[in-house]
Amino acid sequence: MASTVLRRHSLKSRITLFTLLIFLLSLWSLSFYASQMLRQDMERLLSEQQFSTVTLIAAEVNVQLDVRLRVLEVVAGSISPATLKKKKALQGFLEGLPILHGPFNGGVIALGLDGTALADTSTSPQRIGVNYFDDSAIATALKEGKRAISRPVVGRVLKKPVFIIAVPISDAQGKVVGALAGITVLDLPNFLDKVTENRFGKTGGYVVAAPQHRLIVTATDKSKVLARFPEPGVNPVIDRFLDGYEGSIVYTSAQGVEILTSSKHIPLASWDMVAILPTEEAFAPIHAMQQRMLATTLLLTLLAAVLTWWMLRRQLSPLLTAAKTLSTQSATDQPMQPLPIARHDEIGALIGGFNGLLEALGQREEALREQKEFFHLIAENIGDFIAVLDRDGKRLYNSPSYRKFFAPSSDMHGTDFFNEIHQDDQERVKQMFRETVQSGTGRHIDYRLLMADGSVRELEAVGSVIKDRQGQVERVVLVSHDITERKQMEDHVRRLAFHDTLTELPNRRLLKDRLTQAMAASARSDCYGALMFLDLDNFKPLNDTHGHEVGDLLLIEVANRLKGCVRQTDTVARFGGDEFVVMISTLDVDKEESAAQARIIAEKIRCTLSEPYLLTIETAGQAEKTVEHHCSVSLGVAFFIGDQASQEEILKRADEAMYQAKEAGRNSIRFYDAGVHRPPA
């Protein structure tokens, strides 16, 4: 009886039960953890995808609003005070502009300084004579001379939900004399329908909100147009979005439905683009996977319990016997003796391996002593910088190579390693040092070392750690290599390879690389890009009269002006001689709209380059001389989208269009026409 009790409480039984308990806890914890992580990862991934989608849509709506503002500004700039006073002429002028018929489904009205409608492009003549001064956008345009977008309201004449985009009409002195307003009717087909007619997923949708008015501008559910959001304090999540939060949140709606919502601001109108998706649809795959994981975990638990009990019962007793013998020997001060091998199985092989380890320990101790002397010899003679630091970054050892840049007599032992690092790199190096100590993993890092004479050296370093017997980092060994000359040479070679040495603009090689990237981006976005080929019209006479040095000054000034005419995302390159190329990377998905945008940019370039040039000539021993030069430009434009044409074909088209501009009298712009070709030279 006593023997049975002892067996039930033996070490073998306790280890068996404890091992099984750990396995079961680990398995179920892993199952629970994996299930939660899958949901979190899915939520994060869906949130990122939803926010990316709503960001793209918000950007598109912002572009559409900007296009409509620009259209109104262009037309307003063409209306003189005299035309504004002649209602019939004004009406005919507006009706004769096709550009106004598409952007505004509610028509365009011209208003006097008092806000009264003078002309109207729509078929609702009853709006003429109506005063709209109480509209916020029109009041802003008339009072402040600024363009504005109104809050969504029910139109007083149309009796339908609308919003108004208004710009001022000014005289030659810039004084506001009237306004031009475009009206968008929300329950008629309009540019916002491209967003709201789609659904996010199967059951989700989109909402365009005006947070400053707590109104819904439009939505996938058209019944919500001009609906109001709950008052502040009713729903904190909605309040957070309306207060300007951009991002994604999972919350429970007033109807008790858990939804994933993302919001992105539309700057021009101060609106928000919101995407909504019920989590029941979003996380449906996760729910199914969680059920399968639960069933699999239960099955594995039962299987593991049976196999663990059987295996431990069979194998643990001999192993515990060997462990007891080893423990007895290690408790004495006598040299370790080989353990007796009772049987020739895996446990016997383990004991035999340990016996071999005892023999190898003595040999390794001697080898370690020799290696220590060898590495000490290397550290004392190597050209790289070797520093051994404690956990706080204090120097315990410096190789003699440090004397190359620091005073030979200076004692750096015990000083803070980070004191000699450039102040702009100190925090980054400290953070990486802390991470190395915490993780116990060596790292690569580049940093700048501040020399005693104030100069700076670029270093490339590899850090490794030395741990104590408990596995804690005790020392950090840093081996640094001076790469200052190599970095300088790489930067110089890279600059020469991709930039024009005179203007510092991208050269042909870099232009082709960026054109490749722009074509790939165009294929993804379906937006057109434009390549403009420019040739100066009056450059050779300047070279012939004043020499190439003055010609170089002109080319530098042309390059600076070109960079000021385009966005940072666009590319200005020198193609050779007095030829330049401007690449507009992203325009519009519509080719006509892209052509209109490209024409505006090309005209800006033509006007900017046509302004007089004042070139200062400096000659040794002579007073400075200023040359005024007038130089126009011939400009050819070719469009591209995706990889429908090769780079060579795009450049050839732009070149042909440029020569058409030359033949048309210079100082002009021509767009590539597939039916018109330059005759062969």
C-alpha positions as CSV (number, residue, x, y, z in Angstrom):
1,M,0.0,0.0,0.0
2,A,2.8,2.4,1.0
3,S,4.7,1.5,-2.2
4,T,1.7,2.4,-4.3
5,V,1.3,5.8,-2.6
6,L,5.0,6.6,-3.2
7,R,4.7,5.7,-6.9
8,R,1.7,7.9,-7.3
9,H,3.7,10.8,-5.8
10,S,7.0,10.0,-7.4
11,L,9.0,12.5,-9.4
12,K,8.1,10.7,-12.6
13,S,4.4,11.1,-12.0
14,R,4.7,14.8,-11.0
15,I,6.9,15.6,-14.1
16,T,4.5,13.7,-16.3
17,L,1.5,15.6,-15.0
18,F,3.3,19.0,-14.9
19,T,4.6,18.5,-18.5
20,L,1.1,17.6,-19.7
21,L,-0.3,20.7,-17.9
22,I,2.2,23.0,-19.5
23,F,1.5,21.5,-22.9
24,L,-2.2,21.9,-22.5
25,L,-1.9,25.4,-21.3
26,S,0.5,26.3,-24.1
27,L,-1.7,24.7,-26.7
28,W,-4.9,26.4,-25.6
29,S,-3.1,29.7,-25.0
30,L,-1.6,29.5,-28.5
31,S,-5.0,28.8,-29.9
32,F,-6.6,31.8,-28.1
33,Y,-3.6,34.0,-28.9
34,A,-3.6,33.0,-32.6
35,S,-7.4,33.6,-32.8
36,Q,-7.0,37.1,-31.3
37,M,-4.0,38.0,-33.4
38,L,-5.8,36.9,-36.5
39,R,-8.7,39.2,-35.7
40,Q,-6.4,42.1,-34.8
41,D,-4.3,41.5,-38.0
42,M,-7.5,41.3,-40.1
43,E,-8.9,44.5,-38.4
44,R,-5.6,46.3,-39.0
45,L,-5.4,45.1,-42.6
46,L,-9.0,46.0,-43.4
47,S,-8.6,49.3,-41.6
48,E,-5.5,50.2,-43.7
49,Q,-7.2,49.0,-46.9
50,Q,-10.4,51.0,-46.1
51,F,-8.4,54.1,-45.1
52,S,-6.3,53.8,-48.3
53,T,-9.5,53.6,-50.3
54,V,-11.2,56.5,-48.6
55,T,-8.0,58.5,-48.9
56,L,-7.9,58.0,-52.7
57,I,-11.5,58.9,-53.1
58,A,-11.2,62.0,-50.9
59,A,-8.2,63.1,-53.1
60,E,-10.3,62.5,-56.2
61,V,-13.2,64.6,-54.8
62,N,-10.8,67.3,-53.8
63,V,-9.4,67.3,-57.4
64,Q,-12.9,67.5,-58.8
65,L,-13.7,70.4,-56.6
66,D,-10.5,72.1,-57.5
67,V,-11.2,71.6,-61.2
68,R,-14.6,73.3,-60.8
69,L,-13.1,76.2,-58.9
70,R,-10.5,76.7,-61.6
71,V,-13.1,76.5,-64.3
72,L,-15.1,79.3,-62.5
73,E,-12.0,81.3,-62.0
74,V,-11.0,81.1,-65.6
75,V,-14.5,82.2,-66.7
76,A,-14.7,84.9,-64.1
77,G,-11.4,86.3,-65.2
78,S,-12.9,86.7,-68.7
79,I,-15.9,88.8,-67.5
80,S,-15.2,92.5,-67.6
81,P,-17.2,95.0,-65.5
82,A,-18.7,96.3,-68.7
83,T,-20.0,92.8,-69.7
84,L,-21.3,92.4,-66.2
85,K,-23.5,95.5,-66.6
86,K,-25.0,94.2,-69.9
87,K,-27.3,91.3,-68.9
88,K,-28.1,90.2,-72.4
89,A,-24.4,90.1,-73.4
90,L,-23.5,88.4,-70.1
91,Q,-26.2,85.8,-70.7
92,G,-25.0,85.1,-74.2
93,F,-21.4,85.0,-73.0
94,L,-22.1,82.3,-70.4
95,E,-24.3,80.2,-72.7
96,G,-21.6,80.2,-75.3
97,L,-19.0,78.6,-73.0
98,P,-19.2,74.8,-73.3
99,I,-16.8,74.4,-70.4
100,L,-19.6,75.5,-68.0
101,H,-22.1,72.9,-69.2
102,G,-20.5,69.8,-67.7
103,P,-19.1,70.5,-64.3
104,F,-22.3,72.0,-62.8
105,N,-25.6,70.1,-63.2
106,G,-27.5,73.0,-61.6
107,G,-26.1,75.6,-64.0
108,V,-23.9,78.7,-63.4
109,I,-25.2,82.1,-62.4
110,A,-23.4,85.5,-62.6
111,L,-24.3,87.9,-59.8
112,G,-23.9,91.6,-59.2
113,L,-22.1,93.1,-56.2
114,D,-25.4,93.0,-54.2
115,G,-25.8,89.3,-54.8
116,T,-28.6,89.5,-57.4
117,A,-28.5,87.0,-60.2
118,L,-27.8,88.7,-63.6
119,A,-27.4,85.7,-65.9
120,D,-28.0,82.0,-65.7
121,T,-26.9,79.0,-67.9
122,S,-29.7,76.7,-66.6
123,T,-33.2,76.3,-67.9
124,S,-34.6,78.0,-64.8
125,P,-35.0,81.6,-65.8
126,Q,-36.9,82.3,-62.6
127,R,-33.5,82.5,-60.8
128,I,-32.5,85.7,-62.6
129,G,-33.3,88.6,-60.3
130,V,-33.2,86.5,-57.2
131,N,-30.8,87.8,-54.5
132,Y,-28.4,85.1,-53.2
133,F,-26.4,87.3,-50.9
134,D,-27.4,85.2,-47.9
135,D,-25.6,82.2,-49.3
136,S,-22.3,81.7,-47.5
137,A,-20.1,81.0,-50.6
138,I,-21.5,83.9,-52.6
139,A,-21.2,86.2,-49.6
140,T,-17.5,85.2,-49.1
141,A,-16.8,85.8,-52.8
142,L,-18.4,89.2,-52.8
143,K,-17.2,90.4,-49.4
144,E,-13.8,88.9,-49.1
145,G,-12.9,88.3,-52.8
146,K,-12.2,84.7,-52.1
147,R,-13.4,81.5,-53.7
148,A,-15.6,79.4,-51.4
149,I,-17.9,76.3,-51.2
150,S,-21.2,76.7,-49.4
151,R,-22.9,74.4,-46.9
152,P,-25.4,72.0,-48.5
153,V,-28.9,73.5,-48.4
154,V,-32.3,73.1,-50.1
155,G,-32.2,75.6,-53.1
156,R,-34.8,78.4,-52.8
157,V,-35.8,78.1,-56.5
158,L,-35.0,74.5,-57.4
159,K,-36.4,73.2,-54.0
160,K,-33.7,70.5,-54.2
161,P,-30.6,69.8,-52.1
162,V,-27.7,71.8,-53.6
163,F,-24.3,73.3,-52.7
164,I,-22.7,76.3,-54.4
165,I,-19.1,77.0,-55.5
166,A,-18.5,80.7,-55.9
167,V,-15.6,82.8,-57.1
168,P,-15.3,86.6,-57.3
169,I,-15.3,88.7,-60.5
170,S,-12.8,91.5,-60.3
171,D,-12.0,94.6,-62.4
172,A,-8.5,95.4,-63.7
173,Q,-7.5,96.9,-60.3
174,G,-8.5,93.7,-58.5
175,K,-11.7,95.2,-57.0
176,V,-14.6,92.8,-56.6
177,V,-17.5,93.8,-58.9
178,G,-19.5,90.6,-58.9
179,A,-19.4,86.8,-58.5
180,L,-19.7,83.7,-60.6
181,A,-21.4,80.7,-58.9
182,G,-21.7,77.1,-60.0
183,I,-24.6,75.0,-58.6
184,T,-24.5,71.3,-58.0
185,V,-27.8,69.5,-57.4
186,L,-27.2,66.6,-55.1
187,D,-30.3,64.5,-56.1
188,L,-29.4,64.8,-59.8
189,P,-26.5,63.0,-61.5
190,N,-23.3,64.8,-60.4
191,F,-19.6,64.1,-59.9
192,L,-20.1,62.8,-56.4
193,D,-22.2,60.0,-57.7
194,K,-19.0,58.2,-58.8
195,V,-18.3,57.8,-55.1
196,T,-21.7,57.3,-53.6
197,E,-23.1,54.9,-56.3
198,N,-20.5,52.3,-55.2
199,R,-20.6,50.1,-52.2
200,F,-17.8,49.2,-49.9
201,G,-18.0,45.5,-49.8
202,K,-21.4,44.0,-50.1
203,T,-23.2,45.8,-47.3
204,G,-21.0,48.9,-46.7
205,G,-21.1,52.3,-48.4
206,Y,-19.8,55.8,-48.5
207,V,-20.8,59.1,-46.9
208,V,-19.6,62.6,-47.7
209,A,-20.1,64.7,-44.5
210,A,-19.9,68.4,-43.8
211,P,-18.6,68.3,-40.2
212,Q,-18.7,72.0,-39.7
213,H,-22.5,71.9,-40.2
214,R,-23.0,68.3,-38.9
215,L,-24.7,67.5,-42.2
216,I,-24.5,64.6,-44.6
217,V,-23.8,66.0,-48.1
218,T,-24.5,62.8,-50.0
219,A,-24.2,59.1,-49.4
220,T,-24.7,55.7,-50.9
221,D,-28.1,55.7,-49.3
222,K,-29.6,58.8,-51.0
223,S,-32.3,59.1,-48.3
224,K,-29.6,60.4,-46.0
225,V,-28.8,63.5,-48.2
226,L,-28.8,66.6,-46.0
227,A,-29.6,64.4,-42.9
228,R,-28.1,65.7,-39.7
229,F,-25.7,63.9,-37.4
230,P,-26.7,63.5,-33.7
231,E,-26.1,66.5,-31.5
232,P,-22.7,66.7,-29.7
233,G,-22.4,64.3,-26.8
234,V,-24.9,61.7,-28.1
235,N,-22.3,59.6,-30.0
236,P,-18.6,60.2,-28.9
237,V,-17.2,58.3,-32.0
238,I,-19.2,60.4,-34.4
239,D,-18.1,63.5,-32.5
240,R,-14.5,62.4,-32.8
241,F,-14.8,62.0,-36.6
242,L,-16.6,65.4,-36.9
243,D,-13.9,67.0,-34.8
244,G,-11.3,66.2,-37.5
245,Y,-10.1,62.6,-36.7
246,E,-8.6,60.9,-39.8
247,G,-8.2,57.1,-39.6
248,S,-10.2,54.0,-38.8
249,I,-12.3,53.0,-35.8
250,V,-14.4,49.9,-35.0
251,Y,-17.5,50.9,-32.9
252,T,-21.1,50.0,-32.3
253,S,-23.7,52.1,-33.9
254,A,-26.9,53.4,-32.3
255,Q,-28.7,50.4,-34.0
256,G,-26.4,48.0,-32.2
257,V,-24.4,47.0,-35.3
258,E,-20.6,46.9,-35.0
259,I,-19.1,48.7,-38.0
260,L,-15.6,49.5,-39.3
261,T,-15.5,53.2,-40.3
262,S,-12.7,55.2,-41.9
263,S,-12.6,59.0,-42.5
264,K,-10.4,61.3,-44.6
265,H,-10.6,65.1,-44.9
266,I,-11.4,66.8,-48.2
267,P,-9.5,70.1,-47.7
268,L,-11.1,72.4,-50.3
269,A,-14.6,72.0,-48.9
270,S,-13.7,71.1,-45.3
271,W,-15.8,67.9,-45.9
272,D,-15.0,64.4,-44.8
273,M,-15.1,61.3,-46.9
274,V,-16.3,58.3,-44.8
275,A,-16.4,54.6,-45.7
276,I,-18.6,52.2,-43.6
277,L,-18.5,48.4,-43.5
278,P,-20.3,46.1,-40.9
279,T,-17.7,43.9,-39.1
280,E,-20.1,41.0,-39.5
281,E,-19.1,41.0,-43.2
282,A,-15.5,42.2,-42.6
283,F,-14.6,39.5,-40.1
284,A,-16.7,36.6,-41.5
285,P,-13.5,34.6,-42.6
286,I,-12.0,35.1,-39.1
287,H,-15.1,33.7,-37.4
288,A,-15.1,30.6,-39.5
289,M,-11.3,30.1,-38.9
290,Q,-11.8,30.5,-35.1
291,Q,-14.4,27.7,-35.1
292,R,-12.0,25.4,-37.0
293,M,-9.1,26.3,-34.7
294,L,-11.3,25.5,-31.7
295,A,-12.2,22.1,-33.0
296,T,-8.6,21.3,-34.0
297,T,-7.2,22.4,-30.7
298,L,-9.6,20.1,-28.8
299,L,-8.6,17.2,-30.9
300,L,-4.9,17.9,-30.5
301,T,-5.3,18.3,-26.7
302,L,-6.8,14.8,-26.4
303,L,-4.2,13.3,-28.6
304,A,-1.3,15.0,-26.8
305,A,-2.6,13.9,-23.4
306,V,-2.5,10.2,-24.4
307,L,0.9,10.4,-26.2
308,T,2.6,12.4,-23.5
309,W,1.5,10.1,-20.7
310,W,2.6,7.1,-22.6
311,M,6.0,8.5,-23.7
312,L,7.0,9.9,-20.3
313,R,6.0,6.8,-18.5
314,R,8.2,4.8,-20.8
315,Q,11.2,7.0,-21.0
316,L,11.5,9.3,-18.0
317,S,12.6,6.8,-15.3
318,P,16.1,6.0,-16.8
319,L,16.7,9.7,-17.5
320,L,15.9,10.7,-13.9
321,T,18.3,8.0,-12.7
322,A,21.1,9.5,-14.8
323,A,20.3,13.0,-13.6
324,K,20.5,11.9,-10.0
325,T,23.9,10.5,-10.5
326,L,25.1,13.6,-12.2
327,S,23.7,15.8,-9.4
328,T,25.6,13.7,-6.8
329,Q,28.9,14.2,-8.6
330,S,28.5,17.9,-9.3
331,A,27.9,18.5,-5.5
332,T,31.5,17.5,-4.7
333,D,34.8,19.3,-5.4
334,Q,36.3,16.3,-7.1
335,P,36.9,16.2,-10.9
336,M,33.9,15.0,-12.8
337,Q,34.0,11.3,-13.5
338,P,32.3,9.7,-16.6
339,L,28.8,8.7,-15.9
340,P,28.1,5.0,-16.1
341,I,26.1,4.0,-19.1
342,A,23.4,1.5,-18.1
343,R,21.9,0.8,-21.5
344,H,22.7,1.6,-25.1
345,D,19.7,3.6,-26.3
346,E,19.1,7.4,-26.7
347,I,19.6,8.0,-23.0
348,G,22.9,6.0,-23.1
349,A,24.0,8.1,-26.1
350,L,23.1,11.3,-24.2
351,I,25.3,10.2,-21.2
352,G,28.1,9.2,-23.6
353,G,27.9,12.6,-25.2
354,F,28.1,14.3,-21.9
355,N,31.2,12.3,-21.0
356,G,32.7,13.5,-24.2
357,L,31.8,17.0,-23.3
358,L,33.7,16.8,-20.1
359,E,36.8,15.8,-22.0
360,A,36.3,18.5,-24.6
361,L,36.0,21.2,-21.9
362,G,39.6,20.9,-20.9
363,Q,40.7,21.2,-24.5
364,R,38.5,24.2,-25.2
365,E,39.7,26.0,-22.1
366,E,43.3,25.8,-23.5
367,A,42.0,26.9,-27.0
368,L,40.2,29.9,-25.5
369,R,43.4,31.0,-23.9
370,E,45.2,30.9,-27.2
371,Q,42.4,32.7,-29.0
372,K,42.4,35.4,-26.4
373,E,46.1,36.1,-27.1
374,F,45.5,36.0,-30.9
375,F,42.6,38.4,-30.9
376,H,44.4,40.8,-28.6
377,L,47.2,40.9,-31.1
378,I,44.8,41.6,-33.9
379,A,43.0,44.4,-32.0
380,E,46.3,46.1,-31.2
381,N,47.4,46.2,-34.9
382,I,44.2,46.5,-36.9
383,G,43.4,49.8,-38.6
384,D,39.7,49.7,-37.7
385,F,38.4,51.3,-34.5
386,I,37.6,48.7,-31.8
387,A,35.9,49.8,-28.6
388,V,34.6,47.6,-25.7
389,L,31.8,49.3,-23.8
390,D,30.0,48.4,-20.6
391,R,26.1,48.4,-20.4
392,D,26.1,52.1,-19.9
393,G,28.3,53.0,-22.9
394,K,31.5,53.7,-20.9
395,R,34.7,52.7,-22.5
396,L,36.5,49.7,-21.1
397,Y,39.0,49.3,-24.0
398,N,40.0,51.3,-27.1
399,S,42.2,50.0,-29.9
400,P,45.4,52.1,-30.6
401,S,43.8,53.2,-33.9
402,Y,41.9,55.9,-32.0
403,R,45.2,57.7,-31.5
404,K,45.1,58.4,-35.3
405,F,42.4,61.1,-34.6
406,F,42.7,61.8,-30.9
407,A,45.6,62.9,-28.8
408,P,48.0,60.0,-28.2
409,S,48.4,60.9,-24.6
410,S,44.6,61.2,-23.9
411,D,43.2,58.5,-21.6
412,M,39.8,57.6,-22.9
413,H,39.2,54.7,-20.5
414,G,36.0,55.2,-18.5
415,T,34.8,58.1,-20.7
416,D,31.3,58.1,-22.4
417,F,31.5,56.7,-25.8
418,F,28.7,58.9,-27.1
419,N,30.5,62.2,-26.3
420,E,32.6,61.9,-29.5
421,I,29.6,61.1,-31.8
422,H,28.1,63.9,-33.8
423,Q,25.2,65.5,-32.0
424,D,22.8,64.8,-34.8
425,D,23.5,61.1,-34.5
426,Q,23.9,60.7,-30.7
427,E,20.2,59.9,-29.9
428,R,19.9,57.4,-32.7
429,V,23.1,55.6,-31.7
430,K,22.1,55.7,-28.0
431,Q,18.8,54.1,-28.9
432,M,20.3,51.4,-31.0
433,F,22.9,50.7,-28.2
434,R,20.0,50.4,-25.7
435,E,18.2,48.0,-28.0
436,T,21.4,45.9,-28.4
437,V,21.8,45.6,-24.7
438,Q,18.1,44.7,-24.2
439,S,17.8,42.2,-27.0
440,G,21.3,40.7,-26.8
441,T,21.6,40.9,-30.6
442,G,24.4,42.7,-32.5
443,R,23.6,45.3,-35.0
444,H,25.0,47.3,-38.0
445,I,25.0,51.1,-37.8
446,D,26.5,54.1,-39.6
447,Y,27.4,57.2,-37.6
448,R,29.6,60.3,-37.7
449,L,32.5,60.7,-35.3
450,L,33.4,64.3,-34.2
451,M,37.2,64.6,-34.3
452,A,39.3,66.6,-31.8
453,D,40.0,69.2,-34.5
454,G,36.3,69.7,-35.2
455,S,36.2,67.7,-38.4
456,V,33.7,64.9,-39.0
457,R,34.4,61.3,-40.1
458,E,31.9,58.8,-41.5
459,L,32.1,55.4,-39.8
460,E,30.5,52.0,-40.5
461,A,30.2,49.9,-37.4
462,V,29.2,46.4,-36.4
463,G,28.2,45.8,-32.8
464,S,28.3,42.4,-31.0
465,V,27.6,41.5,-27.4
466,I,29.4,39.5,-24.7
467,K,27.0,37.8,-22.2
468,D,27.5,36.5,-18.7
469,R,26.5,33.1,-17.5
470,Q,22.9,34.2,-16.9
471,G,22.6,35.2,-20.6
472,Q,22.6,39.0,-19.7
473,V,24.6,41.4,-21.9
474,E,27.7,42.3,-20.0
475,R,29.8,44.0,-22.7
476,V,29.3,45.5,-26.2
477,V,32.1,45.2,-28.7
478,L,32.0,47.9,-31.5
479,V,34.2,47.5,-34.5
480,S,34.1,50.7,-36.7
481,H,35.5,51.3,-40.2
482,D,36.3,54.7,-41.6
483,I,34.3,55.1,-44.8
484,T,34.5,58.9,-45.2
485,E,36.4,58.9,-48.5
486,R,34.3,56.1,-49.9
487,K,31.0,58.0,-49.1
488,Q,32.4,61.2,-50.6
489,M,33.4,59.4,-53.8
490,E,30.0,57.5,-54.0
491,D,28.1,60.8,-53.7
492,H,30.2,62.5,-56.3
493,V,29.9,59.6,-58.8
494,R,26.2,59.3,-58.2
495,R,25.7,63.1,-58.9
496,L,27.8,62.9,-62.1
497,A,25.9,59.9,-63.3
498,F,22.4,61.3,-63.1
499,H,22.6,65.1,-63.3
500,D,23.7,67.7,-65.8
501,T,26.9,69.4,-64.5
502,L,25.9,72.9,-65.7
503,T,22.3,73.2,-64.6
504,E,22.3,70.5,-62.0
505,L,19.1,69.2,-63.6
506,P,18.4,65.5,-64.2
507,N,20.2,64.2,-67.3
508,R,18.8,61.8,-69.9
509,R,19.6,58.8,-67.8
510,L,17.7,60.0,-64.8
511,L,14.9,61.3,-67.0
512,K,14.4,57.9,-68.5
513,D,14.4,56.3,-65.1
514,R,11.7,58.7,-63.8
515,L,9.7,58.3,-67.0
516,T,9.7,54.6,-66.4
517,Q,8.4,55.2,-62.9
518,A,5.8,57.6,-64.2
519,M,4.6,55.2,-66.8
520,A,4.2,52.5,-64.2
521,A,2.3,54.8,-61.9
522,S,0.1,55.8,-64.8
523,A,-0.7,52.2,-65.5
524,R,-1.8,51.8,-61.9
525,S,-3.9,55.0,-61.6
526,D,-5.2,55.2,-65.2
527,C,-4.1,58.9,-65.2
528,Y,-2.5,60.5,-68.1
529,G,1.0,62.0,-68.0
530,A,2.5,64.6,-70.3
531,L,6.0,65.0,-71.7
532,M,7.0,68.5,-72.9
533,F,9.9,69.0,-75.2
534,L,11.3,72.6,-75.1
535,D,13.8,74.3,-77.5
536,L,14.9,77.9,-77.0
537,D,14.2,80.1,-80.0
538,N,16.9,82.7,-79.7
539,F,19.8,81.0,-78.1
540,K,22.4,80.7,-80.8
541,P,22.7,84.5,-81.4
542,L,23.5,85.0,-77.7
543,N,26.4,82.4,-77.9
544,D,27.7,83.9,-81.1
545,T,27.6,87.5,-79.8
546,H,28.8,87.1,-76.2
547,G,30.3,83.6,-76.0
548,H,29.5,80.3,-74.5
549,E,30.0,81.5,-70.9
550,V,27.0,83.9,-71.2
551,G,25.0,81.1,-73.0
552,D,25.7,78.9,-70.0
553,L,24.3,81.7,-67.7
554,L,21.1,81.7,-69.7
555,L,20.8,77.9,-69.6
556,I,21.1,78.0,-65.8
557,E,18.5,80.8,-65.5
558,V,16.1,78.8,-67.8
559,A,16.6,75.7,-65.6
560,N,15.7,77.7,-62.5
561,R,12.6,79.2,-64.1
562,L,11.4,75.8,-65.3
563,K,11.7,74.3,-61.8
564,G,9.5,77.2,-60.5
565,C,6.8,76.3,-63.0
566,V,6.1,72.7,-62.0
567,R,5.4,70.6,-58.9
568,Q,8.0,68.9,-56.9
569,T,6.6,65.6,-58.1
570,D,7.3,66.5,-61.7
571,T,10.7,66.4,-63.5
572,V,12.6,69.0,-65.4
573,A,15.6,67.6,-67.3
574,R,18.2,69.0,-69.7
575,F,18.1,67.0,-72.8
576,G,21.2,68.6,-74.5
577,G,22.3,72.0,-75.7
578,D,19.4,74.4,-75.4
579,E,16.8,71.5,-75.3
580,F,14.9,70.8,-72.1
581,V,12.2,68.2,-71.2
582,V,9.5,68.6,-68.6
583,M,7.6,65.5,-67.4
584,I,4.2,66.0,-65.7
585,S,3.8,62.7,-63.9
586,T,0.1,62.7,-63.0
587,L,-2.8,64.6,-64.7
588,D,-6.3,63.1,-65.0
589,V,-8.1,60.0,-66.1
590,D,-9.9,62.0,-68.7
591,K,-7.7,62.9,-71.7
592,E,-9.5,66.2,-72.4
593,E,-9.2,67.3,-68.8
594,S,-5.5,66.2,-68.9
595,A,-5.0,68.3,-72.1
596,A,-6.5,71.3,-70.4
597,Q,-4.3,71.0,-67.3
598,A,-1.2,70.4,-69.5
599,R,-2.0,73.5,-71.6
600,I,-2.2,75.6,-68.5
601,I,1.3,74.4,-67.4
602,A,2.7,74.7,-70.9
603,E,1.4,78.3,-71.2
604,K,2.9,79.1,-67.8
605,I,6.3,77.8,-69.0
606,R,6.1,79.7,-72.3
607,C,5.2,83.0,-70.5
608,T,7.9,82.5,-67.8
609,L,10.7,81.8,-70.3
610,S,9.7,84.7,-72.5
611,E,10.4,87.2,-69.8
612,P,13.6,89.2,-70.3
613,Y,16.9,87.8,-69.0
614,L,19.5,89.9,-67.2
615,L,22.8,88.1,-67.4
616,T,25.8,89.4,-65.4
617,I,29.2,88.9,-67.1
618,E,32.2,88.9,-64.8
619,T,35.6,89.2,-66.5
620,A,38.9,89.3,-64.6
621,G,40.3,92.8,-64.3
622,Q,37.1,94.4,-65.8
623,A,33.9,95.8,-64.4
624,E,30.8,93.6,-64.3
625,K,28.7,93.8,-67.4
626,T,24.9,93.1,-67.6
627,V,23.4,91.7,-70.8
628,E,19.7,91.9,-71.4
629,H,18.5,89.1,-73.6
630,H,15.0,88.2,-74.9
631,C,14.4,84.5,-75.6
632,S,11.2,82.7,-76.3
633,V,10.6,78.9,-76.4
634,S,9.0,76.5,-78.8
635,L,7.2,73.7,-76.8
636,G,5.8,70.4,-77.9
637,V,3.5,68.2,-75.8
638,A,2.9,64.5,-76.0
639,F,0.7,62.5,-73.7
640,F,1.3,59.0,-72.3
641,I,-0.8,56.5,-70.3
642,G,0.7,53.2,-69.0
643,D,3.0,51.5,-71.4
644,Q,0.9,52.0,-74.5
645,A,3.9,53.6,-76.1
646,S,7.6,53.2,-75.5
647,Q,9.9,55.9,-74.0
648,E,11.5,56.5,-77.4
649,E,8.1,56.9,-79.0
650,I,6.9,59.4,-76.4
651,L,10.1,61.5,-76.8
652,K,9.8,61.3,-80.5
653,R,6.2,62.5,-80.4
654,A,7.0,65.5,-78.1
655,D,10.0,66.3,-80.4
656,E,7.8,66.3,-83.5
657,A,5.2,68.6,-81.7
658,M,8.1,70.9,-80.8
659,Y,9.2,71.2,-84.4
660,Q,5.6,71.9,-85.4
661,A,5.7,74.8,-82.9
662,K,9.0,76.0,-84.5
663,E,7.5,75.8,-88.0
664,A,4.4,77.7,-86.8
665,G,6.5,80.8,-86.0
666,R,8.1,79.8,-82.7
667,N,7.1,81.1,-79.2
668,S,4.2,78.7,-79.4
669,I,2.8,75.4,-78.0
670,R,1.8,72.4,-80.1
671,F,0.3,69.1,-78.9
672,Y,1.3,65.9,-80.8
673,D,-1.2,65.0,-83.5
674,A,-0.8,61.5,-84.9
675,G,-2.0,62.8,-88.3
676,V,0.6,65.6,-88.6
677,H,4.3,64.7,-88.9
678,R,7.4,66.7,-89.4
679,P,8.9,66.1,-92.9
680,P,12.2,64.3,-92.9
681,A,15.3,66.6,-92.8
